[in-house]
């Protein structure tokens, strides 16, 4: 992994290019910096596939001021935990109080000392790193080390809202290991755990985009959330998963389907709307999975109900 990839990301938001240049020049050796000159740009960057780890935010900007930007970031699940530091010429106590009350972690007044800026940036990024570690641990399945059901539910809700805003499709693939009870009965629970680990890893490696999430849904069932993916794309991913699991060649002597471990998959796609809820997508994918099992297993069945 390169040094650039390991760097934490800072978003600098200011309508004055000179202020951006000064801050970026001072921080770029330690961090990956990007910038926005309007509130709308800042929110777009924060909601992107590679969100910043920290935001340095000016308050006095045209159209949308820093207070409004901060409020909107804190209202979104995906961005609410990104630390925001206000850097502003507004130096009254009530200004600072307002900034902290709406969710900023710090408040630096102009003209600022670069040494102070660096020290506070370093402190808040270190705190965020520790929070991220704890959050990741609580979101991972203990056996397979992929996202757990709790994380699945969070991501589905978040991506549902994003797809509503962008009028884009959202796909879900439900996955079940064929005759896994037979596998455990024949080969034992230790072999069953090893099988789950290998299947989880192969499923996770079947998706390539950072936005795609493969989670352990429960027992021998898994799920893949595929934002901005239509029916054909979802079925393609599902077929890739099916092939990758079969290629593991995990012996399954007590399977009516194959000599090796196989999976059945159900894919569903919808254009989310405010009048709908994510549960309908889960039910549709479950129905498609049931159809795959009913029609012989080790296959993919997909539906599109928009």
C-alpha positions as CSV (number, residue, x, y, z in Angstrom):
1,X,0.0,0.0,0.0
2,X,1.4,3.4,-1.0
3,X,2.0,6.3,1.4
4,X,-0.7,8.3,-0.4
5,X,-3.3,5.6,0.2
6,X,-2.5,5.5,3.9
7,X,-2.9,9.3,4.4
8,X,-6.0,10.5,6.1
9,X,-8.1,12.9,4.0
10,X,-8.9,16.5,4.8
11,X,-11.5,18.6,3.0
12,X,-10.8,22.4,3.1
13,X,-13.9,24.5,2.5
14,X,-13.5,28.2,1.9
15,X,-14.7,30.7,-0.8
16,X,-11.3,32.4,-0.7
17,X,-8.7,30.5,-2.8
18,X,-5.8,32.1,-0.9
19,X,-7.0,30.6,2.4
20,X,-7.3,27.2,0.7
21,X,-3.8,27.5,-0.7
22,X,-2.2,28.3,2.6
23,X,-3.9,25.5,4.5
24,X,-3.3,22.9,1.7
25,X,0.3,23.9,1.5
26,X,0.8,23.4,5.2
27,X,-1.0,20.1,5.4
28,X,-0.3,18.2,2.2
29,X,2.9,16.6,3.4
30,X,1.0,14.7,6.1
31,X,-2.5,14.4,4.7
32,X,-4.3,14.0,1.5
33,X,-6.1,17.4,0.9
34,X,-9.0,18.4,-1.3
35,X,-11.0,21.6,-1.4
36,X,-14.4,23.1,-2.1
37,X,-15.4,26.7,-2.5
38,X,-19.1,26.4,-1.8
39,X,-21.3,24.6,0.7
40,X,-22.9,22.4,-2.0
41,X,-19.5,21.2,-3.2
42,X,-18.5,20.4,0.4
43,X,-21.6,18.3,0.9
44,X,-21.0,16.5,-2.4
45,X,-17.4,15.7,-1.5
46,X,-18.5,14.5,2.0
47,X,-21.1,12.2,0.5
48,X,-18.7,10.7,-2.0
49,X,-17.3,7.2,-2.1
50,X,-14.1,8.5,-0.4
51,X,-15.4,10.9,2.2
52,X,-12.9,13.1,4.1
53,X,-11.7,12.1,7.6
54,X,-11.9,15.8,8.7
55,X,-13.4,19.0,7.4
56,X,-11.9,22.5,7.8
57,X,-14.9,24.7,7.2
58,X,-15.2,28.5,6.8
59,X,-18.4,30.0,8.1
60,X,-18.9,33.1,6.0
61,X,-19.6,31.8,2.5
62,X,-22.2,32.9,-0.1
63,X,-25.5,31.0,-0.7
64,X,-24.9,28.4,2.0
65,X,-22.8,29.4,5.1
66,X,-20.7,27.1,7.2
67,X,-23.3,26.7,9.9
68,X,-25.8,25.3,7.4
69,X,-23.2,23.0,5.8
70,X,-22.4,21.6,9.3
71,X,-26.1,21.1,10.1
72,X,-26.7,19.2,6.9
73,X,-23.6,17.0,7.4
74,X,-24.7,16.1,11.0
75,X,-28.2,15.2,9.8
76,X,-26.9,12.5,7.4
77,X,-25.9,9.1,8.8
78,X,-23.0,8.8,6.3
79,X,-21.4,12.1,7.3
80,X,-22.5,12.8,10.9
81,X,-19.3,11.4,12.4
82,X,-16.9,13.4,10.2
83,X,-15.3,15.9,12.5
84,X,-15.7,19.5,11.5
85,X,-13.4,22.3,12.6
86,X,-14.6,25.9,11.9
87,X,-11.8,28.3,10.7
88,X,-13.4,31.7,10.6
89,X,-12.9,35.4,11.2
90,X,-16.0,35.4,13.3
91,X,-14.5,35.7,16.8
92,X,-17.4,36.5,19.1
93,X,-18.1,34.0,21.9
94,X,-21.6,33.5,20.7
95,X,-20.3,32.5,17.2
96,X,-18.0,29.9,18.7
97,X,-20.8,28.6,21.0
98,X,-23.2,28.3,18.1
99,X,-20.6,26.4,16.0
100,X,-19.9,23.9,18.8
101,X,-23.6,23.5,19.6
102,X,-24.4,22.4,16.0
103,X,-21.8,19.7,16.0
104,X,-18.3,21.2,15.3
105,X,-15.5,19.6,17.3
106,X,-13.3,22.8,17.3
107,X,-13.3,26.5,16.4
108,X,-10.3,28.4,15.2
109,X,-10.4,32.1,14.6
110,X,-8.5,34.0,11.9
111,X,-5.8,35.1,11.7
112,X,-4.7,31.7,12.8
113,X,-1.4,30.1,13.9
114,X,-0.5,27.3,11.5
115,X,1.1,25.5,14.4
116,X,-2.2,25.6,16.3
117,X,-4.1,24.4,13.2
118,X,-1.7,21.5,12.7
119,X,-1.9,20.5,16.4
120,X,-5.7,20.5,16.5
121,X,-6.0,18.7,13.1
122,X,-3.6,16.0,14.4
123,X,-5.6,15.6,17.6
124,X,-9.0,15.2,16.0
125,X,-7.8,12.9,13.3
126,X,-6.2,10.7,15.9
127,X,-9.4,10.6,17.8
128,X,-11.3,9.7,14.7
129,X,-8.9,6.9,13.9
130,X,-9.6,5.3,17.3
131,X,-13.4,5.8,16.9
132,X,-13.2,4.2,13.4
133,X,-11.4,1.2,14.8
134,X,-14.0,0.7,17.5
135,X,-16.8,1.2,15.0
136,X,-15.4,-1.3,12.6
137,X,-15.0,-3.9,15.3
138,X,-18.6,-3.5,16.4
139,X,-19.8,-3.8,12.7
140,X,-17.9,-7.0,11.9
141,X,-19.1,-10.6,12.2
142,X,-17.0,-12.3,14.8
143,X,-16.5,-15.5,12.7
144,X,-16.1,-14.3,9.1
145,X,-14.7,-10.8,9.7
146,X,-17.1,-9.3,7.1
147,X,-19.8,-6.8,8.0
148,X,-22.5,-8.2,10.3
149,X,-26.3,-7.8,10.3
150,X,-26.2,-4.6,12.2
151,X,-23.9,-3.0,9.6
152,X,-26.0,-4.4,6.8
153,X,-29.1,-2.7,8.2
154,X,-27.2,0.6,8.5
155,X,-25.8,0.5,5.0
156,X,-29.2,-0.4,3.4
157,X,-30.9,2.5,5.1
158,X,-28.1,4.9,4.0
159,X,-27.9,3.7,0.4
160,X,-31.7,3.7,0.1
161,X,-31.7,7.5,0.9
162,X,-28.8,8.2,-1.5
163,X,-30.5,6.4,-4.3
164,X,-33.7,8.4,-3.7
165,X,-31.8,11.6,-4.0
166,X,-30.0,10.5,-7.1
167,X,-32.9,8.6,-8.7
168,X,-30.6,5.6,-9.2
169,X,-31.3,1.9,-8.8
170,X,-30.4,-0.1,-5.7
171,X,-29.9,-3.9,-5.9
172,X,-29.8,-6.5,-3.2
173,X,-28.5,-10.1,-3.5
174,X,-29.5,-12.7,-0.9
175,X,-27.2,-15.7,-0.7
176,X,-27.6,-19.1,1.0
177,X,-25.2,-22.0,1.2
178,X,-26.9,-25.0,-0.3
179,X,-27.6,-27.8,2.2
180,X,-25.3,-26.4,4.9
181,X,-26.9,-28.4,7.6
182,X,-26.0,-31.5,5.8
183,X,-22.4,-30.2,5.5
184,X,-22.2,-29.7,9.3
185,X,-23.8,-33.1,10.0
186,X,-21.3,-34.8,7.7
187,X,-18.1,-32.9,8.3
188,X,-18.5,-31.4,11.7
189,X,-19.0,-27.8,13.0
190,X,-15.3,-26.9,12.8
191,X,-15.3,-27.7,9.1
192,X,-18.6,-25.7,8.9
193,X,-16.9,-22.7,10.5
194,X,-14.0,-22.9,8.1
195,X,-16.4,-23.2,5.2
196,X,-18.3,-20.1,6.3
197,X,-15.0,-18.2,6.5
198,X,-13.9,-19.2,3.0
199,X,-17.3,-18.5,1.5
200,X,-17.5,-15.1,3.1
201,X,-14.0,-14.1,1.8
202,X,-14.8,-15.3,-1.7
203,X,-18.1,-13.4,-1.7
204,X,-16.4,-10.2,-0.4
205,X,-13.8,-10.5,-3.1
206,X,-16.4,-10.8,-5.8
207,X,-17.3,-7.1,-5.5
208,X,-14.9,-4.5,-6.6
209,X,-16.4,-1.1,-5.8
210,X,-16.0,0.5,-2.3
211,X,-19.7,1.2,-2.2
212,X,-20.7,-2.5,-2.5
213,X,-21.1,-4.3,0.8
214,X,-21.2,-8.0,1.4
215,X,-22.5,-8.9,4.9
216,X,-23.2,-12.0,6.9
217,X,-27.0,-11.9,7.2
218,X,-27.3,-14.8,9.6
219,X,-26.3,-18.4,9.9
220,X,-25.3,-19.6,6.4
221,X,-27.0,-16.7,4.7
222,X,-25.2,-13.7,3.3
223,X,-26.3,-10.5,1.5
224,X,-24.8,-8.0,-1.0
225,X,-25.9,-4.4,-1.2
226,X,-25.1,-3.0,-4.7
227,X,-25.9,0.7,-5.0
228,X,-26.3,2.3,-8.5
229,X,-26.7,-1.2,-10.0
230,X,-29.4,-2.3,-12.3
231,X,-30.9,-5.7,-12.7
232,X,-28.5,-6.9,-15.3
233,X,-25.5,-5.7,-13.3
234,X,-26.9,-7.3,-10.1
235,X,-27.4,-10.7,-11.8
236,X,-23.9,-10.5,-13.3
237,X,-22.4,-10.0,-9.8
238,X,-24.5,-12.8,-8.4
239,X,-23.4,-15.2,-11.2
240,X,-19.8,-14.2,-10.4
241,X,-20.3,-15.0,-6.8
242,X,-21.9,-18.4,-7.6
243,X,-19.0,-19.3,-9.9
244,X,-16.4,-18.2,-7.3
245,X,-17.9,-20.3,-4.6
246,X,-18.1,-23.4,-6.8
247,X,-14.5,-22.8,-7.8
248,X,-13.4,-23.1,-4.1
249,X,-13.9,-26.9,-4.5
250,X,-14.9,-27.4,-0.9
251,X,-15.9,-31.0,-0.6
252,X,-19.6,-31.5,0.2
253,X,-20.3,-35.3,-0.1
254,X,-23.8,-35.0,1.4
255,X,-25.2,-32.4,-1.1
256,X,-27.9,-33.4,-3.6
257,X,-26.7,-30.6,-5.8
258,X,-22.9,-31.1,-6.3
259,X,-19.9,-32.8,-4.9
260,X,-18.7,-29.4,-3.8
261,X,-20.2,-26.5,-1.8
262,X,-22.6,-24.4,-3.8
263,X,-24.8,-21.3,-3.2
264,X,-28.2,-20.2,-4.3
265,X,-28.8,-16.5,-5.0
266,X,-31.8,-14.2,-5.3
267,X,-31.4,-10.7,-6.8
268,X,-33.8,-7.8,-6.6
269,X,-33.6,-4.3,-8.0
270,X,-35.6,-1.2,-7.3
271,X,-35.5,2.5,-7.8
272,X,-36.1,3.7,-4.2
273,X,-38.9,6.2,-3.5
274,X,-40.1,8.0,-0.4
275,X,-43.3,6.1,-0.5
276,X,-41.4,2.8,-0.3
277,X,-39.3,1.2,2.5
278,X,-36.1,-0.9,2.2
279,X,-37.9,-3.9,3.6
280,X,-39.7,-4.5,0.3
281,X,-36.3,-4.9,-1.4
282,X,-35.2,-7.5,1.2
283,X,-38.5,-9.4,0.8
284,X,-38.1,-9.3,-3.0
285,X,-34.6,-10.6,-2.9
286,X,-35.7,-13.3,-0.4
287,X,-38.5,-14.3,-2.8
288,X,-36.0,-14.6,-5.6
289,X,-33.7,-16.7,-3.4
290,X,-36.6,-19.0,-2.6
291,X,-37.3,-19.3,-6.3
292,X,-33.6,-20.3,-6.9
293,X,-33.9,-23.0,-4.2
294,X,-37.2,-24.3,-5.6
295,X,-35.7,-24.5,-9.1
296,X,-32.8,-26.7,-8.2
297,X,-30.3,-24.5,-6.3
298,X,-26.8,-23.6,-7.3
299,X,-28.4,-20.9,-9.5
300,X,-29.3,-17.2,-9.7
301,X,-32.8,-15.8,-10.0
302,X,-33.4,-12.1,-10.3
303,X,-36.4,-9.8,-10.3
304,X,-37.0,-6.1,-11.0
305,X,-40.2,-4.7,-9.5
306,X,-40.1,-1.1,-10.7
